[in-house]
Amino acid sequence: MSLRGLPALLRYVVILAREVVLASIGVTRLVFGPTDKLRSGFVAYPMEAETDLEVTTLANSITLTPGTITVHVEPAENLLIMHAIDVGDDPEGVRESTRSALESNILRWTRAGRGGGSAR
């Protein structure tokens, strides 16, 4: 990692911390609320992450975030399978949230010397 990536790394750490806090609050609300409305499920997430560092950081970030866990990574297909405590009716929303909050910031950090992050 070059020094050019340091601001992006710091940004990612702050965003991850924010996501963990917000997810903790969300899971707490779910646990103390009516559980009959929970719609947990598996979500296939097509990754833009390619390197071992990018994939591992993304998978671990998902698992560190309360209410989600990485179940499987299929590197040949650039696919990650996660389980979410509440997918609701919008698995695409789970994918977009993962992309915008986590993966895009990981790619900004890891690709800082190579022209930045996500093209999506």
Secondary structure, DSSP 4 states (H G I P E B T S, - for coil): --GGGHHHHHHHHHHHHHHHHHHHHHHHHHHHS-GGG---EEEEEE----SHHHHHHHHHHHHHSTTEEEEEEEGGGTEEEEEES--TT-HHHHHHHIIIIIIHHHHHHHTGGGT-S---
